[in-house]
């Protein structure tokens, strides 16, 4: 599953700030949001979690490019915290909407 971890090319940026809110939701609601190959990460088998993350970057650019080629971005994202279960082990993942 390395394709889940690797970006197609290296990037550089300076992070100004990030703000993350995490919410507990019903497991049944989380299951509706994610593909069948994933299971929601749960707390005491009662609640699943979603997170809203907001990140402010400066000079986001391909690695090796000069800073003046970079751009500033505000990147909002919503993720559902999940578990990938394979025959050999289970790994944590975040499914992005």
C-alpha positions in Angstrom: 0.0 0.0 0.0 3.0 2.3 -0.5 1.0 4.2 -3.1 -1.1 5.6 -0.3 1.9 7.2 1.3 3.9 8.5 -1.7 3.2 11.8 -3.5 4.0 11.7 -7.2 6.8 14.2 -6.8 8.6 15.7 -3.8 7.4 19.1 -2.6 8.7 21.8 -0.3 6.8 24.4 1.7 6.9 26.4 4.9 3.9 25.7 7.1 2.5 28.9 8.7 -0.1 27.2 10.9 -2.5 24.3 11.0 -5.8 24.0 12.8 -7.5 20.7 13.3 -10.9 19.9 14.7 -11.8 16.2 15.4 -15.3 15.0 15.8 -16.8 11.8 17.1 -19.6 10.4 14.9 -21.7 7.3 14.8 -19.9 4.3 13.3 -22.8 3.7 10.9 -22.4 7.2 9.5 -18.7 6.8 9.0 -19.1 3.5 7.2 -21.3 5.4 4.6 -18.4 7.8 3.9 -15.5 5.4 3.2 -14.8 2.6 0.7 -15.6 -1.0 1.7 -11.9 -1.9 1.9 -11.5 0.4 4.9 -12.9 0.3 8.4 -13.5 3.3 10.6 -11.0 3.7 13.5 -13.2 3.5 16.6 -13.2 4.3 20.2 -14.7 1.5 22.3 -16.6 0.4 19.2 -19.0 3.2 19.8 -17.7 6.2 17.9 -15.7 6.8 14.7 -13.8 10.0 14.0 -13.7 12.6 11.3 -11.3 15.6 11.3 -11.4 19.0 9.6 -7.9 20.2 9.0 -6.9 23.7 7.8 -3.3 24.3 6.8 -1.7 27.6 5.7 1.5 27.1 3.6 4.0 29.5 2.1 6.1 28.9 -1.0 4.6 25.5 -1.9 6.6 24.2 -4.8 8.3 21.2 -6.3 11.4 20.2 -4.4 14.5 21.9 -5.7 12.7 24.8 -7.3 13.5 28.3 -5.9 11.2 29.9 -3.4 10.0 32.5 -5.9 8.4 29.7 -7.9 6.2 28.8 -4.8 2.7 29.8 -4.1 0.9 30.4 -0.8 -2.1 28.2 -0.1 -4.8 27.7 2.4 -5.5 24.0 2.3 -8.7 22.7 3.9 -9.4 19.0 4.1 -11.9 16.6 5.7 -10.7 13.2 6.6 -12.2 10.1 8.1 -9.8 8.2 10.4 -9.7 4.6 9.2 -7.9 1.2 9.6 -6.7 -0.9 6.7 -6.8 -4.5 7.6 -4.7 -7.0 5.6 -3.8 -10.6 6.2 -0.5 -9.7 7.8 -1.4 -6.6 9.9 -3.5 -3.6 10.3 -2.4 0.0 9.5 -4.0 3.4 10.2 -5.0 5.6 7.3 -7.0 8.7 6.7 -9.6 8.8 3.9 -9.8 12.2 2.4 -13.1 13.7 1.0 
